[in-house]
Amino acid sequence: MTVLGRNASLPCFTRKFFSTGTPVVRMTTAYSSFTDPTIMFSERFSTQTEQGVLRISIACTFAVSAIGIVFGLASRSFVIIFDSIYELTDVAMTALALLVSKLIAMSTTEATARSKLAERFTMGFWHLEPMVLGLNGTLLIGAAIYALINAADSFLMGGRRVEFDYAIVFGVVSLIWGVAMTVFVTQANKTIRSDFLALDAKSWFMGSVLTLAWLSAFIFGSCIEGTRHDWLTPYIDPIILALVCLVVIPLPVRTVRRALSDMLLVTPVDLKQHVDEVAQAVVMKHHFVGYRSYVARVGRGRQIELNFVVPTDWPPKRLEEWDIIRDEVEQALGDNSPHLWLTIVFTTDQEWAD
């Protein structure tokens, strides 16, 4: 898109990159009624895509939570019930993350950019990502704090007795499941590099820590049940729950902090430094008067605005000549991903640059 400012020979260039180099239209396959269901299933639950991994995580989390509620009621353990509710909260947030991920992926295709969806959200959907991450982390912290309060109340009320056999059986199954999913999501994210998947892997890890803690405690309780230390068994459930909560509460804090920074458009220091280095080199090379840069990170999106001030006594240039300079800046920045929103302005008016 080219927008002419006060000086018609000094255009403003804004580009939303849909792919590296020249724009490429992604092809979408229209499945007919004769499409092999196995192929459709493998594509929807692909381990090579962010959305596929999130779908797998949602299905597994829902299964663990459903089983956990049954065993939690059977064993009368608040730890297992809390763990299941914790997982259900995570499943809801993962489903929301999947929706946002799909919207972001759709918005970075040129075909979608011309659709009605783009007309309503012309700036894309990157701003939804930190909102979901912040909400997810906040809910996980809130759930742990609530469980901590309930653990303290239960302890003061004399604790609760647990059916250790049911609790141990579910604990073993849940621990194996949680560790396997932590490894799976972490390995998948090494190539995908998604904040959503990173948080999802952290959630599985936190769940595994919870499971290991109360499983160990329940094994200990099962061993001392019926002995002279039997009076300790009612306190095992609330004590281990409180300890686990104190461990897991700080884990999502970093994610919430970064999400808040993205929502407030706090300028990343490293990105700002890189943009300033590139802009300063362009000013020196082309003998501009100066520049002003504006940089923000919004989720996976990078928003960069560069306003170059050129001398007032320069003769008019063809648009193609300004395009060449713009392309130089683009290549120097070295980020032609679909998540880069780059705006370059050339003006003789310092006020426009500021």
N, C-alpha and C positions, 0 to 999 in steps of 0.2 A: 504494500500500500504506500502511495506517495502523497504527502500532504504539503502544499506550498504555504510558506509563511509570509512574513512581511516582504522579504526580498524574494521575488519569484525565481531567482536563479539559485537559491539556497534551499533545497527541499529537505523535508523531514522524512526519514525512512523508518518504517516500523515493520518488522517481520516476525511472524510466528512460525517457527521451524517445524515442519511435519516430518522431516527425515534429514539425514546427513546429505549435504550437498543440495541437489535439486529436489523440489517437492515430488513425492511419489504417492499415488493414490493406492491405498491398501484395498485389496480385493476381498470381498466377503462372499463366501460360498452360501448359496441359497439351497438349503437341504430340502429335498423332496420327500414325499411319503415313502419312497423306495430306498432312502438312505439307510445304510447298515446301522442299527442301533449301537452296535459295539464300537463303531468308529465315532459316533456322536458322544458316547460315554467317555471314550479315551481322550477326546478333545476337551470335553468339559472338565475332566478331572486330570488334566495333563500336569505332570510334575515339572514341566519346563516353563510354565507360565505362573504369574502371580495369582490370577484368578483360580486356576486349577488347583494350586496348593491350598488356597484359602477354602475352596469347596471341600477338599479332603479333610482339612482341619475342622471345619464345621461339622461334617458328618461324624467324625471320630469323637469330637467333644460332646455332641448331643448324645451319642451312644453311651459314653462313660457317665455322663450326668444322669441319664435315665436309670442305668443300673445302680449308680451310687445312691439315688434317692430310695430305691427299694431296699438296698442293704443298710442304708442309714436308719430307716424306720425299723427294720428287723433287728438291728443291733442296738437301737436306742442311743446311737452316738451322734452328738451334735457336731463333732468334728467332720464326720462323713457327710452329714446333711449340709454343713457349711461348705465343704469342698465341692459338693454337687451344685449348690447354688452359685458358688464362685465360678464354676465351669459354665453354667447356663448364662451367667452374665457375660462371660467371655465369648460364648457362642453368639449371643445377640450382637455384640460389638464386632465380632469377626464377620458376621453377615452384613452389617452396615459397612464395614471396611471393604467387603467384596463389591458392594454396590458402588461405592466411591471409586474404587479401582477401575471398575468397568466404565464409569462415566469419564474418568481421566483418559483411559485408553481410547474411548470413542472420540473425545474432543481433540485428540492429537492426529486424527486422520483428516485428510483434505476433504473427503466426501462428507464427513460429518460437519466440517467447518462451514459448509454451504447449506446445512439443514436448518430446520426451525429450532432445533435445540441450541444451535450456536447463536441464533438470533436472540434468544432469551438469556444466554450466558456467554456474552462475547469475550469475556476475560478468562474463559475456561473454568475448570472445576478444581484447580490445584488448592484453592483456599479451603475446600472441604476436608482435605487430608489431615492438616494439623488439628482441625476441629474434632475429627473422629479419634485421632491418636490421643488428644488431650482428654476427651470424654472417657475413652477406654481406660486410660491410666488413672483418672480420677475415680472412676467406679471401682476399679480394683483396689485402690487405696481405701476407699470408703467401705468396701465390703470387709476388708481386713480389720479396719478400726472397729466396725460394728461387731465383728466376731470377737475381738479382744475385749470389748465391753461385756459381751455375753459370757465370755469365759470367766471374767472377774466376778460377775454376778453369780454364776454357777458355783464357783469356788467358795464364795461367802455363804452360800446356801447349803453347803455340805457335799457338793459334787453330785455325780450321777453314776450309776452302775451301767456297765456296757456288756453286751453279749460278745465276748471277745472272739468266739469262733467265726461268726459271720463277718466281723470287722476285719479279721486277719485275712480271710479268703478274698474279700474285696480289695483289701490293701495290696496284696501281692499282684492281683490282676491289674489294678489301677497303676501301680508303680511301673510295671513292665510296659504298659500302654503309654504312660506319660514319657518315660525315657525314650522309647522308640519314636514317638512323635517329635520330641525335642530334637533328636538327632536328624530325623527326616526333614523337618522344616529348616533347620540350620544349614544342612547340606544343600537343600534346594535353593536357599537364599544366597549362597555363595556366588551363583551365576546371575540370579534375578536381581539381587541387591535392592530389596524393597523394605521401607520402614515398617509397612504393615506386617510383613513376614517376620521382621526382626522382633517386633512387639509380640507377635503370635508365638514365636519360639520362646521368648521370655515368659510368656504366660504358661506355656507347657512346662517350662523349667520350674516356675514357681509352684505349679500344681504338683510336680514330682517331689519338690522339697516338702510341701505339705504332706503328701502321702507317705514319704519316707519317715517323717517325724512321727506322725501318729501311728504308723504301722509298728515302728520300733517300740513306742510306748505301749501299744496294745499287746505286743508279744511279751513285754516285761510284765504287764498286768496279768496276762494269762498264766505266767510262771508263778506269780506270788499269790494268785487267787486260791483261797482255802488254807493259806499258811498264816503264820502269826502276823505277817505284814498285810493281811487282807484289808485292813482298814484304809490302806493307801489307794485301793483300786477305784473308789468313787472320785478321787481327785485327779486321776491320770488324764481323763478326757479334758477337763478345763485347763489343767496346767500345760499340757502339751499344745493345746490350741492357742493359749496365750503366747507361748514361746515362739511358735511358728508365725503368728501374726506380727510379732515384734521384728522378725527377720524379714518378712515379705513386704511389709509396709513401705520401706524406702526404695524397693526395686523399681517401681514405675516412675519415681520422682524425676529422674533424668528425662524420660520421655515426655512427661507433662511440662517440664521446664522448656524443652526445645519446642514443643507444640505451641506453648504460650508465646515464645519468641517469634515463631513464624506468624502467628495470628496478629501480633503487634508490629510486624514488619521490621523487626530488629535487624540491622545490617550485619551480615556475617563478616568478621574481620578479614578472614583469608580471601574470600571472594572479592571484597572491596579492594584489598591490596592488589590482587591480580588485575582487576579492571582498571585501577589507577595506573598501574605500570604500562598496560597496553595503550591507554588513552594518552599518557605522557609521551610515549614513543611516537604515536601518530602526530601529536602536536609538534614535536621536534622535527619530524620528517617532512611535514607539509607546511611548516612555518605558520601554524595557526596562532591566534592570540592566546587561547587557553581552552579550558573545557570544564564541564561540571558533570559528575557521575552520580547516578542514583541506583542503588543496588538493594535487592531484597530477595529473601528465600521464602517461598510459600510451599511447604511440603516438599515434593520432589521438583517443583517448578523453580526456575531461576529467572527473575525479572531484572533486566539491566537497561538503563536509559543513559545514553551518552549525548551530551549537548556540546558541540564544538563551536567555539567563537572564531570566526575567520576575519581577516582584515577588511575594512570597509572600502578600500580603494582597489580591491581585486576586480578584474573584468568578469563578466558573466561566464559561467561554465555550462557545458551541456550536462544533462541529467546522467548520461552514461559515465561521465567523469566522476560525479559524486558517487555513483554506484560502485566504481572501482575502489574508492576509498572505503566505502562501507564494507565491501567484501574483504578488504585488508583487515579491518577491525574484526570482522567475524572470524576469519582464519586465525588471527592472533589470539582471540579469546579461547579458541580451541574447544568450544562446546556447541556442537551442532545437533544436540539431541532434540527430540520432540518436545522436551520440557523447558526449552529456552525461549523466553519472550524478550526480544532485543529491539530497542528503539534507538535510532541514531538521528540526531538533529544537527544541521549546519545553519548557523545564523550569524549575523553581524551585530545583533543586539544582545548585550550582556544580560539584560533583564530576562530575555527569553531563556537564556542558559541557566539562570538562577531559579 
